[in-house]
Amino acid sequence: MSDDSLSTTHTVKANDSTLDLATVKSDLSDCGYYLGDASVRQNVVWKRIGRSTLLVTKESAQAHEKASINANVKGKQTDAEGGSQAACVEPGVIPDLEPAMLYAVVTIGPDDCFLTPCGNWKGPTATMQRFEDVKLSFRGDAPTDNVFGKDFQAMTNNAKSIMQQIAVPNTINKGFVVVGKSVTESLRFRHVIFEVCL
């Protein structure tokens, strides 16, 4: 997704920080992928890709589906007996599914924050036996400002709603909305440092 409005840097000045935060919020809301805005639910869809299910933009899913249908219709050929068989679709004809990039504004606290370059690696443990298994993570709590702080409940509700769309019945649902020690909801973020290629 290339959205120039999101790449704009917003400078926060001491006397008009609320105005600048409101501008940032407006830009995020306009992009359609801000978790604090209910429209995010209509702009994303889960798609099965191989053995994984990926959250993609609805726009790319519709373009992908339409191109697939058109390629199949154009690719049908009639043989001598009147039967039809599908021809191979040329690579590059069908657009790729674009992963959805969701936006959230949170406060990163010192608790449950493992963003150090080494991921606090102290050697092999039962859950993390190799350094390449390290995943940087942190918990995002509600912002303390009046602009984004009001959106945090909507962010967690929208995140739960999106995750619920692919929930498997009678299983423990894991996702990025967590309940902390103080029984308040947080968003959990994780970044994989290494991709091991065999």
C-alpha positions as CSV (number, residue, x, y, z in Angstrom):
1,M,0.0,0.0,0.0
2,S,1.4,3.3,-0.9
3,D,-0.3,6.2,0.8
4,D,1.6,9.5,0.7
5,S,-0.6,11.0,3.4
6,L,0.8,8.4,5.9
7,S,4.4,9.1,5.0
8,T,4.0,12.8,5.9
9,T,5.9,13.8,9.1
10,H,3.8,15.7,11.6
11,T,5.8,18.0,13.9
12,V,4.2,18.4,17.3
13,K,4.8,21.8,18.8
14,A,4.4,22.5,22.5
15,N,1.5,24.9,22.2
16,D,-0.5,23.2,19.4
17,S,0.1,19.5,19.9
18,T,-3.6,18.7,19.9
19,L,-4.1,20.3,16.5
20,D,-1.2,18.2,15.1
21,L,-2.5,15.0,16.7
22,A,-5.9,15.7,15.2
23,T,-4.3,16.0,11.7
24,V,-2.5,12.7,12.2
25,K,-5.7,11.1,13.3
26,S,-7.5,12.5,10.2
27,D,-4.8,11.2,7.9
28,L,-5.0,7.7,9.6
29,S,-8.8,7.7,9.3
30,D,-8.7,8.7,5.7
31,C,-6.4,5.8,4.8
32,G,-9.1,3.2,5.8
33,Y,-6.7,0.9,7.8
34,Y,-6.7,2.7,11.2
35,L,-7.9,0.3,13.9
36,G,-9.6,3.2,15.7
37,D,-12.1,3.7,12.9
38,A,-14.9,1.2,12.2
39,S,-14.3,1.4,8.4
40,V,-11.3,-0.8,8.8
41,R,-13.6,-3.8,9.1
42,Q,-15.0,-3.2,5.6
43,N,-11.5,-2.6,4.1
44,V,-9.9,-5.9,5.0
45,V,-10.6,-9.6,4.3
46,W,-9.0,-12.9,5.2
47,K,-7.7,-15.0,2.3
48,R,-6.2,-18.5,2.2
49,I,-2.8,-18.5,0.6
50,G,-1.2,-22.0,0.6
51,R,-1.4,-23.3,4.1
52,S,-1.8,-19.8,5.7
53,T,-4.6,-17.3,6.1
54,L,-3.5,-13.8,5.5
55,L,-5.3,-10.5,6.2
56,V,-5.3,-8.6,2.9
57,T,-6.8,-5.4,1.5
58,K,-10.3,-5.9,0.2
59,E,-9.4,-3.9,-2.8
60,S,-6.6,-6.3,-3.8
61,A,-8.8,-9.3,-3.0
62,Q,-11.5,-8.0,-5.4
63,A,-9.0,-7.2,-8.1
64,H,-7.4,-10.7,-7.7
65,E,-10.7,-12.5,-7.8
66,K,-11.9,-10.5,-10.8
67,A,-8.7,-11.1,-12.7
68,S,-8.8,-14.8,-11.9
69,I,-12.4,-15.1,-13.2
70,N,-11.5,-13.2,-16.3
71,A,-8.4,-15.3,-16.9
72,N,-10.5,-18.5,-16.5
73,V,-13.2,-17.2,-18.9
74,K,-10.6,-16.2,-21.5
75,G,-8.6,-19.3,-21.0
76,K,-11.4,-21.7,-21.7
77,Q,-10.9,-23.4,-25.0
78,T,-13.3,-25.7,-26.9
79,D,-11.8,-28.9,-28.1
80,A,-12.9,-30.9,-31.2
81,E,-15.6,-32.8,-29.3
82,G,-17.2,-29.6,-27.9
83,G,-15.8,-30.1,-24.4
84,S,-13.9,-27.3,-22.8
85,Q,-10.6,-27.3,-20.9
86,A,-8.9,-24.5,-19.0
87,A,-5.8,-23.1,-20.5
88,C,-2.8,-22.1,-18.3
89,V,-2.9,-18.5,-17.0
90,E,0.1,-16.5,-17.7
91,P,2.1,-15.3,-14.7
92,G,1.7,-11.6,-13.9
93,V,-1.8,-11.5,-15.4
94,I,-3.5,-11.9,-12.0
95,P,-2.5,-9.2,-9.4
96,D,-1.1,-10.3,-6.1
97,L,-3.0,-10.1,-2.9
98,E,-1.7,-7.1,-0.9
99,P,-1.3,-7.7,2.9
100,A,-3.3,-5.3,4.9
101,M,-1.2,-2.9,7.0
102,L,-3.2,-1.8,10.0
103,Y,-2.4,1.3,11.9
104,A,-2.8,2.0,15.7
105,V,-1.5,4.7,18.0
106,V,-0.5,3.3,21.4
107,T,1.6,4.0,24.4
108,I,4.6,1.6,24.8
109,G,5.2,1.1,28.5
110,P,8.3,-0.4,30.2
111,D,6.5,-3.6,31.2
112,D,6.3,-6.3,28.6
113,C,8.5,-4.4,26.2
114,F,11.2,-6.5,24.5
115,L,12.5,-4.3,21.8
116,T,16.2,-4.4,22.5
117,P,18.4,-5.4,19.5
118,C,19.1,-8.8,21.1
119,G,15.5,-9.4,22.2
120,N,16.9,-10.0,25.8
121,W,18.5,-13.2,24.6
122,K,20.3,-14.8,27.5
123,G,20.9,-18.2,26.1
124,P,18.7,-21.2,25.2
125,T,15.5,-21.8,27.2
126,A,12.7,-24.3,27.0
127,T,10.6,-22.0,24.8
128,M,13.4,-20.4,22.8
129,Q,16.3,-22.7,22.1
130,R,18.0,-20.8,19.3
131,F,18.9,-17.1,18.9
132,E,17.2,-17.1,15.5
133,D,13.9,-17.9,17.3
134,V,13.9,-14.5,19.1
135,K,10.9,-12.3,18.3
136,L,10.9,-8.7,19.5
137,S,7.6,-7.8,21.2
138,F,5.8,-5.1,23.2
139,R,2.5,-4.4,24.6
140,G,0.7,-1.3,23.4
141,D,-1.6,0.4,26.0
142,A,-4.2,3.2,25.6
143,P,-2.6,6.5,24.7
144,T,-2.9,9.2,27.4
145,D,-3.8,12.1,25.1
146,N,-7.4,13.1,24.4
147,V,-7.2,12.6,20.6
148,F,-6.1,8.9,20.4
149,G,-7.0,7.9,23.9
150,K,-10.7,8.0,23.0
151,D,-10.1,5.6,20.1
152,F,-8.4,2.8,22.1
153,Q,-11.5,0.8,23.0
154,A,-12.6,1.0,19.3
155,M,-9.1,-0.2,18.3
156,T,-9.3,-3.3,20.6
157,N,-12.9,-4.0,19.5
158,N,-12.0,-3.7,15.8
159,A,-9.0,-6.0,16.3
160,K,-11.1,-8.6,18.1
161,S,-13.8,-8.4,15.4
162,I,-11.2,-8.9,12.6
163,M,-9.6,-11.8,14.5
164,Q,-13.1,-13.4,15.2
165,Q,-13.7,-13.7,11.4
166,I,-11.2,-16.6,11.3
167,A,-11.6,-18.0,14.8
168,V,-11.8,-21.8,15.0
169,P,-14.7,-23.0,17.2
170,N,-13.8,-24.7,20.5
171,T,-10.2,-23.5,20.5
172,I,-8.2,-21.0,22.5
173,N,-8.1,-17.9,20.3
174,K,-4.7,-16.3,20.1
175,G,-4.3,-12.9,18.6
176,F,-2.9,-9.4,19.3
177,V,-5.5,-8.3,21.8
178,V,-4.4,-9.3,25.3
179,V,-5.8,-8.7,28.8
180,G,-3.0,-7.4,31.0
181,K,-2.5,-7.8,34.8
182,S,-4.7,-4.8,35.5
183,V,-7.6,-6.4,33.4
184,T,-7.3,-3.7,30.8
185,E,-7.0,-4.7,27.2
186,S,-3.8,-4.0,25.3
187,L,-2.6,-4.7,21.8
188,R,0.4,-7.0,21.5
189,F,3.0,-6.4,18.7
190,R,5.6,-8.8,17.6
191,H,8.4,-8.6,15.1
192,V,10.3,-11.6,13.8
193,I,14.0,-10.7,13.4
194,F,15.2,-13.7,11.4
195,E,13.7,-15.7,8.6
196,V,15.5,-19.0,8.5
197,C,15.9,-20.3,4.9
198,L,16.7,-24.0,4.4
